[in-house]
Amino acid sequence: MSSKALLYIVVTPIVIWAMDSINVNKIFKKNKNNQAVVFYFLLGLSLIYLITNFIFDFFTYSKIL
């Protein structure tokens, strides 16, 4: 298993745990729950991707891996 895939596995529960504290339903209009769920899902995927790539690039460029 590659180190980047391992990072995705480690970062995913951390991002889900951190996003659990956000109440996105207050941001959206009434009766727009489906849109709130899609937004929450896309935000989670984006954060997982950005954090994993940041950590991977940081360790790659600093020659620690």
TORVO-73221 format. One record per residue (C-alpha): x, y, z; chain; residue in one letter. Coordinates in nm, 3 decimals, decimal comma. Example, Ala and Ser with C-alpha at 12.3 -4.5 7.8 and 13.67 -1.06 7.14 Angstrom:
BEGIN
+---------+---------+---------+-------+------+
:    east :   north :      up : chain : resn :
+---------+---------+---------+-------+------+
:   1,230 :  -0,450 :   0,780 :     A :    A :
:   1,367 :  -0,106 :   0,714 :     A :    S :
+---------+---------+---------+-------+------+
REM end
This chain:
BEGIN
+---------+---------+---------+-------+------+
:    east :   north :      up : chain : resn :
+---------+---------+---------+-------+------+
:   0,000 :   0,000 :   0,000 :     A :    M :
:   0,137 :   0,338 :  -0,092 :     A :    S :
:   0,203 :   0,602 :   0,170 :     A :    S :
:  -0,047 :   0,839 :   0,008 :     A :    K :
:  -0,326 :   0,582 :   0,033 :     A :    A :
:  -0,236 :   0,528 :   0,397 :     A :    L :
:  -0,257 :   0,903 :   0,454 :     A :    L :
:  -0,607 :   0,907 :   0,300 :     A :    Y :
:  -0,711 :   0,632 :   0,542 :     A :    I :
:  -0,571 :   0,825 :   0,840 :     A :    V :
:  -0,701 :   1,169 :   0,741 :     A :    V :
:  -1,057 :   1,063 :   0,650 :     A :    T :
:  -1,182 :   0,985 :   1,004 :     A :    P :
:  -1,010 :   1,296 :   1,140 :     A :    I :
:  -1,188 :   1,519 :   0,886 :     A :    V :
:  -1,522 :   1,347 :   0,950 :     A :    I :
:  -1,475 :   1,393 :   1,324 :     A :    W :
:  -1,386 :   1,762 :   1,280 :     A :    A :
:  -1,676 :   1,830 :   1,043 :     A :    M :
:  -1,920 :   1,670 :   1,286 :     A :    D :
:  -1,910 :   1,991 :   1,490 :     A :    S :
:  -2,044 :   2,203 :   1,202 :     A :    I :
:  -2,418 :   2,258 :   1,168 :     A :    N :
:  -2,453 :   2,330 :   0,797 :     A :    V :
:  -2,834 :   2,323 :   0,809 :     A :    N :
:  -2,837 :   2,671 :   0,964 :     A :    K :
:  -2,649 :   2,807 :   0,663 :     A :    I :
:  -2,902 :   2,679 :   0,408 :     A :    F :
:  -3,260 :   2,786 :   0,347 :     A :    K :
:  -3,554 :   2,588 :   0,482 :     A :    K :
:  -3,636 :   2,260 :   0,305 :     A :    N :
:  -3,297 :   2,247 :   0,131 :     A :    K :
:  -3,167 :   1,946 :   0,325 :     A :    N :
:  -3,055 :   1,755 :   0,014 :     A :    N :
:  -2,840 :   2,045 :  -0,097 :     A :    Q :
:  -2,691 :   2,072 :   0,252 :     A :    A :
:  -2,598 :   1,703 :   0,247 :     A :    V :
:  -2,434 :   1,732 :  -0,096 :     A :    V :
:  -2,245 :   2,041 :   0,015 :     A :    F :
:  -2,130 :   1,866 :   0,335 :     A :    Y :
:  -2,014 :   1,562 :   0,133 :     A :    F :
:  -1,823 :   1,771 :  -0,122 :     A :    L :
:  -1,667 :   1,983 :   0,151 :     A :    L :
:  -1,551 :   1,668 :   0,327 :     A :    G :
:  -1,398 :   1,523 :   0,010 :     A :    L :
:  -1,224 :   1,851 :  -0,063 :     A :    S :
:  -1,077 :   1,876 :   0,286 :     A :    L :
:  -0,957 :   1,514 :   0,279 :     A :    I :
:  -0,788 :   1,572 :  -0,058 :     A :    Y :
:  -0,626 :   1,902 :   0,042 :     A :    L :
:  -0,499 :   1,784 :   0,381 :     A :    I :
:  -0,363 :   1,456 :   0,245 :     A :    T :
:  -0,179 :   1,627 :  -0,038 :     A :    N :
:  -0,043 :   1,893 :   0,195 :     A :    F :
:   0,097 :   1,636 :   0,438 :     A :    I :
:   0,234 :   1,418 :   0,157 :     A :    F :
:   0,402 :   1,711 :  -0,019 :     A :    D :
:   0,539 :   1,843 :   0,308 :     A :    F :
:   0,708 :   1,515 :   0,391 :     A :    F :
:   0,821 :   1,460 :   0,032 :     A :    T :
:   0,988 :   1,799 :   0,000 :     A :    Y :
:   1,143 :   1,784 :   0,343 :     A :    S :
:   1,288 :   1,439 :   0,258 :     A :    K :
:   1,143 :   1,277 :   0,570 :     A :    I :
:   0,958 :   0,994 :   0,390 :     A :    L :
+---------+---------+---------+-------+------+
REM end
